Amino acid sequence: MTVDDRQDDDFLAGVATLRTCDVSPRHAHRLRRRCHALLQTQQPRARRSDEMEEWTAFRRLIVPTLGGAWCLAYLMEIVRLVAAVHGSP
């Protein structure tokens, strides 16, 4: 048994002596009742407006297109620099 094993055993023995704590059944019932009441009183999400749906469509189309164009420009610049280093016209 190494020193670390003895320290672990002492620690685990100490943890084993700790008593468990839990909330009382009355308190748990009260918390559960409050949570259920809160969930039942929440307003349903408002339906998205047409403007929001158009913005989402814009984001789904334009943002990836701009990202792809940026990557293509970056790749073309890398190819141009590699060609310049290797002496290609």
Backbone as CSV, one residue per row, in Angstrom:
resi,resn,N_x,N_y,N_z,CA_x,CA_y,CA_z,C_x,C_y,C_z
1,MET,0.852,-1.169,0.000,0.000,0.000,0.000,0.897,1.231,0.000
2,THR,0.636,2.156,-0.919,1.460,3.359,-1.020,0.862,4.452,-0.136
3,VAL,1.603,5.545,-0.033,1.162,6.681,0.776,-0.150,7.238,0.226
4,ASP,-0.257,7.345,-1.115,-1.481,7.869,-1.725,-2.672,6.978,-1.415
5,ASP,-2.463,5.652,-1.407,-3.561,4.733,-1.095,-4.038,4.937,0.345
6,ARG,-3.099,5.136,1.261,-3.479,5.360,2.654,-4.240,6.665,2.816
7,GLN,-3.789,7.712,2.101,-4.489,8.997,2.165,-5.894,8.872,1.579
8,ASP,-6.010,8.128,0.477,-7.324,7.907,-0.116,-8.215,7.134,0.836
9,ASP,-7.667,6.102,1.479,-8.458,5.307,2.412,-8.940,6.161,3.589
10,ASP,-8.048,7.015,4.122,-8.436,7.896,5.222,-9.536,8.860,4.780
11,PHE,-9.373,9.397,3.589,-10.370,10.329,3.069,-11.711,9.632,2.879
12,LEU,-11.699,8.470,2.238,-12.942,7.743,2.000,-13.591,7.290,3.305
13,ALA,-12.787,6.956,4.286,-13.341,6.592,5.589,-14.031,7.802,6.213
14,GLY,-13.426,8.956,6.082,-14.047,10.179,6.590,-15.344,10.502,5.869
15,VAL,-15.352,10.312,4.564,-16.573,10.559,3.793,-17.664,9.581,4.199
16,ALA,-17.297,8.345,4.467,-18.276,7.330,4.843,-18.955,7.654,6.170
17,THR,-18.285,8.416,7.030,-18.887,8.738,8.328,-19.870,9.899,8.245
18,LEU,-19.885,10.610,7.137,-20.805,11.740,7.002,-22.239,11.243,6.908
19,ARG,-23.135,11.972,7.523,-24.534,11.573,7.439,-25.149,12.209,6.196
20,THR,-26.159,11.557,5.672,-26.827,12.095,4.489,-27.885,13.094,4.932
21,CYS,-28.085,14.091,4.128,-29.080,15.112,4.424,-30.034,15.203,3.246
22,ASP,-31.286,15.369,3.550,-32.289,15.509,2.512,-33.351,16.468,3.039
23,VAL,-34.114,17.032,2.125,-35.184,17.923,2.560,-36.323,17.089,3.122
24,SER,-37.093,17.696,3.967,-38.219,16.982,4.564,-39.277,16.731,3.496
25,PRO,-40.090,15.685,3.658,-41.151,15.416,2.682,-42.108,16.604,2.526
26,ARG,-42.392,17.312,3.623,-43.285,18.469,3.549,-42.676,19.568,2.684
27,HIS,-41.375,19.828,2.888,-40.682,20.853,2.109,-40.589,20.439,0.639
28,ALA,-40.297,19.175,0.375,-40.218,18.686,-1.005,-41.564,18.837,-1.699
29,HIS,-42.646,18.524,-0.998,-43.987,18.650,-1.579,-44.301,20.114,-1.896
30,ARG,-43.934,21.023,-0.970,-44.177,22.443,-1.189,-43.381,22.965,-2.393
31,LEU,-42.111,22.559,-2.507,-41.297,22.968,-3.655,-41.872,22.439,-4.962
32,ARG,-42.271,21.173,-4.962,-42.842,20.568,-6.158,-44.127,21.293,-6.575
33,ARG,-44.957,21.638,-5.596,-46.209,22.333,-5.885,-45.932,23.720,-6.469
34,ARG,-44.925,24.426,-5.923,-44.567,25.747,-6.456,-44.044,25.652,-7.885
35,CYS,-43.230,24.642,-8.149,-42.695,24.463,-9.508,-43.815,24.174,-10.501
36,HIS,-44.726,23.297,-10.125,-45.844,22.973,-11.015,-46.697,24.214,-11.284
37,ALA,-46.946,25.002,-10.254,-47.736,26.220,-10.428,-47.028,27.192,-11.358
38,LEU,-45.734,27.335,-11.204,-44.966,28.237,-12.058,-44.999,27.761,-13.504
39,LEU,-44.823,26.472,-13.725,-44.844,25.945,-15.086,-46.210,26.104,-15.747
40,GLN,-47.267,25.982,-14.976,-48.605,26.095,-15.542,-48.979,27.534,-15.856
41,THR,-48.385,28.508,-15.167,-48.744,29.911,-15.397,-47.896,30.583,-16.458
42,GLN,-46.864,29.925,-16.953,-46.017,30.550,-17.965,-46.797,30.720,-19.257
43,GLN,-46.588,31.874,-19.881,-47.249,32.170,-21.147,-46.595,31.367,-22.266
44,PRO,-47.393,30.865,-23.210,-46.781,30.180,-24.352,-45.981,31.184,-25.174
45,ARG,-44.989,30.689,-25.833,-44.147,31.578,-26.645,-44.970,32.209,-27.753
46,ALA,-44.704,33.488,-27.960,-45.401,34.197,-29.031,-44.945,33.638,-30.370
47,ARG,-45.873,33.567,-31.282,-45.549,33.060,-32.610,-44.610,34.050,-33.300
48,ARG,-43.663,33.504,-34.025,-42.721,34.377,-34.719,-43.443,35.219,-35.753
49,SER,-43.009,36.443,-35.824,-43.593,37.323,-36.833,-42.983,36.999,-38.190
50,ASP,-43.648,37.469,-39.238,-43.141,37.250,-40.589,-41.761,37.875,-40.762
51,GLU,-41.560,39.009,-40.103,-40.270,39.688,-40.202,-39.153,38.818,-39.630
52,MET,-39.411,38.177,-38.499,-38.412,37.294,-37.896,-38.139,36.096,-38.799
53,GLU,-39.183,35.543,-39.419,-38.995,34.400,-40.303,-38.183,34.787,-41.537
54,GLU,-38.419,36.019,-42.045,-37.630,36.483,-43.187,-36.169,36.660,-42.782
55,TRP,-35.915,37.191,-41.597,-34.549,37.378,-41.119,-33.855,36.028,-40.974
56,THR,-34.593,35.010,-40.488,-34.027,33.682,-40.336,-33.662,33.107,-41.702
57,ALA,-34.537,33.293,-42.696,-34.239,32.812,-44.043,-33.005,33.535,-44.600
58,PHE,-32.913,34.822,-44.342,-31.755,35.600,-44.782,-30.478,35.047,-44.159
59,ARG,-30.537,34.796,-42.860,-29.357,34.273,-42.178,-28.972,32.908,-42.709
60,ARG,-29.956,32.069,-42.985,-29.650,30.720,-43.464,-29.053,30.726,-44.860
61,LEU,-29.331,31.737,-45.662,-28.817,31.784,-47.028,-27.571,32.648,-47.146
62,ILE,-27.632,33.854,-46.627,-26.559,34.823,-46.847,-25.319,34.537,-46.003
63,VAL,-25.497,34.201,-44.757,-24.342,33.997,-43.875,-23.445,32.865,-44.369
64,PRO,-23.977,31.687,-44.738,-23.081,30.659,-45.274,-22.439,31.058,-46.604
65,THR,-23.173,31.816,-47.417,-22.609,32.275,-48.692,-21.431,33.206,-48.447
66,LEU,-21.594,34.139,-47.522,-20.489,35.055,-47.199,-19.304,34.294,-46.602
67,GLY,-19.593,33.328,-45.744,-18.514,32.521,-45.166,-17.773,31.739,-46.229
68,GLY,-18.506,31.150,-47.163,-17.873,30.402,-48.252,-17.034,31.303,-49.141
69,ALA,-17.544,32.500,-49.445,-16.790,33.443,-50.272,-15.499,33.864,-49.559
70,TRP,-15.581,34.089,-48.256,-14.391,34.460,-47.486,-13.355,33.333,-47.530
71,CYS,-13.805,32.089,-47.363,-12.885,30.950,-47.410,-12.256,30.809,-48.792
72,LEU,-13.056,31.010,-49.827,-12.532,30.916,-51.191,-11.485,31.993,-51.447
73,ALA,-11.739,33.227,-51.009,-10.766,34.307,-51.184,-9.483,33.997,-50.414
74,TYR,-9.606,33.454,-49.207,-8.441,33.093,-48.403,-7.638,32.000,-49.097
75,LEU,-8.322,30.986,-49.616,-7.652,29.897,-50.316,-6.950,30.392,-51.572
76,MET,-7.595,31.294,-52.315,-6.967,31.833,-53.530,-5.713,32.622,-53.178
77,GLU,-5.731,33.361,-52.084,-4.552,34.118,-51.664,-3.423,33.175,-51.255
78,ILE,-3.754,32.081,-50.590,-2.736,31.101,-50.223,-2.104,30.507,-51.480
79,VAL,-2.914,30.138,-52.450,-2.397,29.575,-53.711,-1.513,30.598,-54.409
80,ARG,-1.939,31.873,-54.423,-1.144,32.910,-55.060,0.207,33.100,-54.357
81,LEU,0.214,33.056,-53.033,1.476,33.215,-52.299,2.390,32.013,-52.508
82,VAL,1.814,30.804,-52.538,2.631,29.615,-52.777,3.228,29.665,-54.182
83,ALA,2.448,30.102,-55.137,2.952,30.231,-56.504,4.073,31.273,-56.565
84,ALA,3.958,32.363,-55.821,4.985,33.400,-55.812,6.262,32.884,-55.172
85,VAL,6.135,32.058,-54.129,7.311,31.534,-53.449,8.054,30.540,-54.349
86,HIS,7.304,29.747,-55.067,7.919,28.725,-55.930,8.281,29.262,-57.310
87,GLY,8.058,30.535,-57.584,8.497,31.147,-58.812,7.612,30.898,-60.006
88,SER,6.387,30.458,-59.816,5.473,30.281,-60.945,4.917,31.639,-61.353
89,PRO,4.670,31.818,-62.652,4.162,33.124,-63.102,2.730,33.356,-62.696
